[in-house]
């Protein structure tokens, strides 16, 4: 396994949690929507955190590139977090219209973001970050313990 395979699978895992929350909100099952949304946010924050605090800095150090793809990904992460906040408010207000509208925006953003990472950035990471993959797997596993 490599960074691309592992992180792409994590994208799929996060997508599944996103879908569960969206389906529950569409049914106005707010207890389930809230629980699924919280699981989605935990998974996304782990994913984004591993990228921002582990993978991106290691890649920047290995390549000497401080701007470019990692800078763009961080900006997109911030935009996603803004949408997460809007979705949380929509759940608290039990507004399926607001939740689903924001979820549609987030879905498009995540699809585009994930494509850039999976088709470009993760490949570059696999070329430049030569640590055995178990090194990154341990960081991911340790993250869950936080």
C-alpha positions as CSV (number, residue, x, y, z in Angstrom):
1,X,0.0,0.0,0.0
2,X,1.1,3.6,-0.6
3,X,0.0,7.1,0.4
4,X,-2.3,7.4,-2.6
5,X,-4.1,4.1,-2.1
6,X,-4.5,4.7,1.7
7,X,-5.6,8.3,1.5
8,X,-7.9,7.6,-1.5
9,X,-9.6,4.9,0.5
10,X,-10.0,7.3,3.4
11,X,-11.7,9.7,1.0
12,X,-14.2,6.9,0.2
13,X,-14.7,6.1,3.9
14,X,-15.5,9.8,4.5
15,X,-17.8,9.9,1.5
16,X,-19.8,7.1,3.0
17,X,-20.2,8.9,6.3
18,X,-21.2,12.1,4.4
19,X,-23.9,10.1,2.5
20,X,-25.4,8.7,5.7
21,X,-25.7,12.1,7.2
22,X,-27.2,13.5,4.0
23,X,-29.7,10.7,3.7
24,X,-30.8,11.2,7.3
25,X,-31.2,14.9,6.8
26,X,-33.3,14.3,3.7
27,X,-35.6,12.2,5.8
28,X,-35.5,14.7,8.6
29,X,-34.3,12.1,10.9
30,X,-32.4,14.6,13.0
31,X,-31.0,12.3,15.6
32,X,-29.5,10.0,13.0
33,X,-28.4,13.0,10.9
34,X,-26.6,14.6,13.9
35,X,-24.9,11.3,14.8
36,X,-23.8,10.6,11.2
37,X,-22.7,14.2,10.7
38,X,-20.6,14.1,13.8
39,X,-18.9,10.9,12.7
40,X,-18.3,12.5,9.3
41,X,-16.7,15.5,10.9
42,X,-14.5,13.4,13.1
43,X,-13.3,11.4,10.1
44,X,-12.8,14.5,8.0
45,X,-10.9,16.3,10.7
46,X,-8.6,13.3,11.1
47,X,-8.1,13.1,7.3
48,X,-7.5,16.9,7.0
49,X,-5.3,16.9,10.1
50,X,-3.1,14.1,8.9
51,X,-2.6,16.0,5.6
52,X,-2.0,19.4,7.2
53,X,0.1,18.3,10.1
54,X,2.0,15.3,8.7
55,X,1.9,14.7,5.0
56,X,2.0,18.3,3.7
57,X,4.9,19.4,5.9
58,X,6.9,16.3,5.1
59,X,6.2,16.8,1.3
60,X,7.2,20.5,1.6
61,X,10.4,19.6,3.3
62,X,11.3,16.9,0.9
63,X,10.6,19.0,-2.2
64,X,11.5,22.5,-0.9
65,X,8.1,23.7,-2.3
66,X,6.2,25.7,0.3
67,X,3.5,27.0,-2.1
68,X,1.6,25.4,-4.9
69,X,-0.4,22.2,-4.4
70,X,-0.3,22.0,-0.6
71,X,-1.1,25.7,-0.2
72,X,-4.1,25.3,-2.5
73,X,-5.3,22.1,-0.6
74,X,-5.1,24.0,2.7
75,X,-7.2,26.8,1.3
76,X,-9.8,24.3,0.2
77,X,-9.7,22.6,3.6
78,X,-10.6,25.9,5.2
79,X,-13.5,26.4,2.7
80,X,-14.8,22.9,3.5
81,X,-14.6,23.7,7.2
82,X,-16.8,26.8,6.6
83,X,-19.4,24.5,5.0
84,X,-19.1,22.0,7.9
85,X,-20.1,24.9,10.2
86,X,-23.1,25.8,8.1
87,X,-24.2,22.2,8.0
88,X,-23.9,21.9,11.8
89,X,-26.2,25.0,12.1
90,X,-28.7,23.5,9.7
91,X,-28.9,20.3,11.8
92,X,-29.3,22.3,15.0
93,X,-32.1,24.3,13.3
94,X,-33.5,21.1,11.8
95,X,-33.5,22.7,8.3
96,X,-33.2,20.0,5.7
97,X,-33.3,22.6,2.9
98,X,-30.3,24.5,4.3
99,X,-28.4,21.3,5.1
100,X,-29.0,19.7,1.7
101,X,-28.2,22.9,-0.1
102,X,-24.9,23.2,1.7
103,X,-24.2,19.5,1.4
104,X,-24.6,19.8,-2.4
105,X,-21.9,22.5,-2.5
106,X,-19.6,20.5,-0.2
107,X,-20.1,17.4,-2.3
108,X,-18.9,19.2,-5.5
109,X,-16.0,20.7,-3.6
110,X,-14.9,17.4,-2.1
111,X,-15.2,15.6,-5.4
112,X,-13.0,18.2,-7.1
113,X,-10.6,18.4,-4.2
114,X,-10.2,14.6,-3.9
115,X,-9.6,14.3,-7.7
116,X,-6.7,16.8,-7.4
117,X,-5.2,15.0,-4.5
118,X,-5.7,11.5,-6.0
119,X,-4.5,12.3,-9.5
120,X,-1.7,14.7,-8.7
121,X,-0.6,15.4,-5.1
122,X,-0.7,11.8,-3.6
123,X,1.4,10.6,-6.6
124,X,3.9,13.3,-5.9
125,X,4.0,12.4,-2.3
126,X,4.6,8.7,-3.1
127,X,7.6,9.8,-5.2
128,X,9.1,12.1,-2.6
129,X,8.2,10.6,0.7
130,X,10.2,7.5,0.8
131,X,9.4,6.4,4.3
132,X,8.0,2.9,4.5
133,X,4.2,3.2,4.4
134,X,3.9,1.7,7.9
135,X,5.4,5.0,9.1
136,X,2.4,6.9,7.8
137,X,0.0,4.2,8.8
138,X,1.2,4.5,12.4
139,X,0.7,8.3,12.4
140,X,-2.8,7.8,11.1
141,X,-3.6,5.2,13.8
142,X,-2.0,7.3,16.5
143,X,-4.2,10.2,15.3
144,X,-7.3,8.3,16.1
145,X,-6.1,7.9,19.7
146,X,-6.1,11.7,20.2
